[in-house]
Structure formats: structure tokens, C-alpha cells
Amino acid sequence: MNKFLEHTGVKYPIIQAPMGWIARSRLASAVSNAGGLGIIETSSGEVENCKKEIAMMSSLTDKPFGVNLPLLFLKDDSMVNFCVKHGVKFVTTSAGDPTKYVNVLKDAGIVVYHAVPSLEGALKAYKAGVDGLIVEGTEGGGFKSPIEVGLTVLIQAIKKEIDLPLIAAGGIVDGIGMASAIAAGADGIQMGTRFVSSLESPVHTNFKDSIINAPIDGTLILNKKSKPVVRALKTDLTKKIDEEGVMDMSALMNIKSLYFDGDMNAAPALSGQSVGLIKEVKPVQDIIESTIGEYNEVCKRLSNSKF
Ligand SMILES: Cc1cc2nc3c(=O)[nH]c(=O)nc-3n(C[C@H](O)[C@H](O)[C@H](O)COP(=O)(O)O)c2cc1C
């Protein structure tokens, strides 16, 4: 039995990535209703709105869902306490050391997976006692490690050292990506950019169109010598930041204008290398069903091509 399915009770081992303002109840419930695991973000820092979004999930789906807690950005224990009190069953932690909250969450019966971009981070999280890991390769969109290790290499390296369920994230949009992640040792996948460009995603059409029109080399990793390091679409703004070689957190201040007003140069348009593989806006259910269908076809093809 797939350990991630056992931990969550979902039909398919597909998680929708946490994404500030985007991973709210409309998108997350569509993913959960289609058999994946929808996640509600809290990285926007809009604590009260996020609490409402979590509470709303029970009226939109009777399927499992989760919440992401970006540890460095939590101002206090309020979100953690809310998850405990409101019967949240699955939490992904990210951006920081999971040690502080892992026992509180686990004592409340919550399954905790921690997001890591490196083997070193994975070993620390394992020691902290998390139940699983989200392994983020350099291909992914959003905040990144300055050390660029590709997903397949990272999954294999972590699998060799750590016996925990691993969810592969970064650059995956379909069943081929899913099959290659599972072949490398993952138990499931997480997709961000693919769901940003789904029908149910709340972002402006300009952002979705920029994703589906982007070429395979359509993203840049920005700010490798400083913080934050992010992967984003090539736009006038990000090409300028790339040339200058520096960026600070204020570059992301107007990201809501990009997400919801469609101003593609209001902030870096966070996206994974997966943009080059996404060709149309599709409903979440189609994305999940075609991913699983393609995954099963790849498995069949591979079992017929043994050497
Ligand atoms: C638009 C966008 C916003 C993101 N925002 C967040 C965030 O707020 N918190 C976080 O932990 N990760 C964030 N990420 C990273 C995703 O959680 C995920 O790891 C990544 O998208 C996986 O790679 P993919 O986009 O190629 O599927 C974001 C990614 C994207 C594309």
C-alpha cells in the first residue's frame, strides 16, 4: 500500500502545491473532489482569511485536504492552534525548522510532511520526526534553494538515506513526470504551476496565458547570490532583475497585482520549468484524470519493454 495514500485517505497521490493567495478553497476543493489532495496556503500571511478558507473547505468537499504552514513566516502559534482545534488532518510545513511544531501537530493526530530542497534538509526533518517529505527540485516555481539540484537526482539521493514517504515537486505536469518521479523513489507528486494554470485557479487570464505560451526555457532563477531565490517566468521585469543580479523581498510586494489584475511586471511571475510543457488551461479534474491515465499507460509501456 502506498504510504501517502494511507496517511491521507486520498484516491491519487497528487498534492496541489501551497501558493500564497492562489491555494484557497476554490482550487483546493476542486483538487480534493477530483481525488487529489488540495492544500490551503497560509504564506499570504492573511491569517483570518486563511482560517475562513480552511473552515469553508468542509462545505465544498467531503474529501481529505491539508494546510501548509510556512514556519519562518508564522507570526505566532495562532495558525497551528487553529489547525489543531479545527480537526485538520494533514499539514505540510515549509520554510524553516519543523522541530518547533512537529510534536504539537502529531500529538493532535495531524500527519506532517516537511518540504525540503536538499539532502541535508531532509536529514534534519527526518530527525525532527516528520511523517514524510515534500522533495523540491530546482525545476519548481517560487522560492528556491540557491543550490540547484534536479528533482530526479534529489529524490534518489534522499531515498537512499531516509525511509519516509517522499512527494516529488518541481517541473511535473503530467503522468510522464509522475512516472519518472515514482521510478526515482517517490510515493507521489506535488504540482504547482500546472494548477495555477487550471480553470479553477483564481489568477488573472494574463498569468495563465503567459504560462501556456511560455517556451521550455521560459523561466529564470533569480537572485542566486542573495535571498530570496525564486524561479519565475521570463518577463521584462525578471530579465531586468536577472541582468542586475540583485533582488530583495520588496520585489514581491505587488504580487497580488500580478495574480489578480494581470500586470505581468508587477512582481516576478513565480512559475516552474513545467511551463514549457503546459499547453492549455484545463479543469482540475481533467488534469488529475489525464495525469493518472498517462501514468498508468507509461507503467504498461515500461512493463512491456523489459530488457
Ligand atoms: C505561483 C506560485 C506561487 C507559489 N507560492 C508558494 C508559497 O506561497 N509557499 C510555498 O511554500 N511554495 C510556493 N510555491 C512553490 C510550490 O509550492 C511548489 O513547490 C512548486 O510550484 C512546484 O513546482 P511546479 O510549479 O513546477 O509544479 C509557489 C509556486 C508557484 C508556481
The ligand as a MOL file (V3000), in Angstrom:
LIG
                    3D

  0  0  0     0  0            999 V3000
M  V30 BEGIN CTAB
M  V30 COUNTS 31 33 0 0 0
M  V30 BEGIN ATOM
M  V30 1 C 2.7080 30.9420 -8.4580 0
M  V30 2 C 3.4170 30.1420 -7.3980 0
M  V30 3 C 3.3480 30.5520 -6.0750 0
M  V30 4 C 3.9840 29.8220 -5.0750 0
M  V30 5 N 3.8550 30.2190 -3.7860 0
M  V30 6 C 4.3310 29.4300 -2.8020 0
M  V30 7 C 4.0780 29.7420 -1.4340 0
M  V30 8 O 3.4150 30.7460 -1.1310 0
M  V30 9 N 4.5430 28.9150 -0.4650 0
M  V30 10 C 5.2760 27.7800 -0.7910 0
M  V30 11 O 5.6710 27.0250 0.1090 0
M  V30 12 N 5.5380 27.4700 -2.0800 0
M  V30 13 C 5.0730 28.2440 -3.0710 0
M  V30 14 N 5.3050 27.8880 -4.3830 0
M  V30 15 C 6.0520 26.6430 -4.6910 0
M  V30 16 C 5.0960 25.4590 -4.8150 0
M  V30 17 O 4.5910 25.1560 -3.5450 0
M  V30 18 C 5.7230 24.1740 -5.4120 0
M  V30 19 O 6.7490 23.7020 -4.6480 0
M  V30 20 C 6.1880 24.3480 -6.8220 0
M  V30 21 O 5.2420 25.0710 -7.5090 0
M  V30 22 C 6.3880 23.0180 -7.5030 0
M  V30 23 O 6.8880 23.1810 -8.8010 0
M  V30 24 P 5.9760 23.3380 -10.1110 0
M  V30 25 O 5.4170 24.7150 -10.0440 0
M  V30 26 O 6.9180 23.1420 -11.2390 0
M  V30 27 O 4.9090 22.3030 -10.0430 0
M  V30 28 C 4.7090 28.6390 -5.4000 0
M  V30 29 C 4.7830 28.2500 -6.7460 0
M  V30 30 C 4.1470 28.9630 -7.7330 0
M  V30 31 C 4.2210 28.4860 -9.1590 0
M  V30 END ATOM
M  V30 BEGIN BOND
M  V30 1 1 1 2
M  V30 2 1 2 3
M  V30 3 2 2 30
M  V30 4 2 3 4
M  V30 5 1 4 5
M  V30 6 1 4 28
M  V30 7 2 5 6
M  V30 8 1 6 7
M  V30 9 1 6 13
M  V30 10 2 7 8
M  V30 11 1 7 9
M  V30 12 1 9 10
M  V30 13 2 10 11
M  V30 14 1 10 12
M  V30 15 2 12 13
M  V30 16 1 13 14
M  V30 17 1 14 15
M  V30 18 1 14 28
M  V30 19 1 15 16
M  V30 20 1 16 17
M  V30 21 1 16 18
M  V30 22 1 18 19
M  V30 23 1 18 20
M  V30 24 1 20 21
M  V30 25 1 20 22
M  V30 26 1 22 23
M  V30 27 1 23 24
M  V30 28 2 24 25
M  V30 29 1 24 26
M  V30 30 1 24 27
M  V30 31 2 28 29
M  V30 32 1 29 30
M  V30 33 1 30 31
M  V30 END BOND
M  V30 END CTAB
M  END
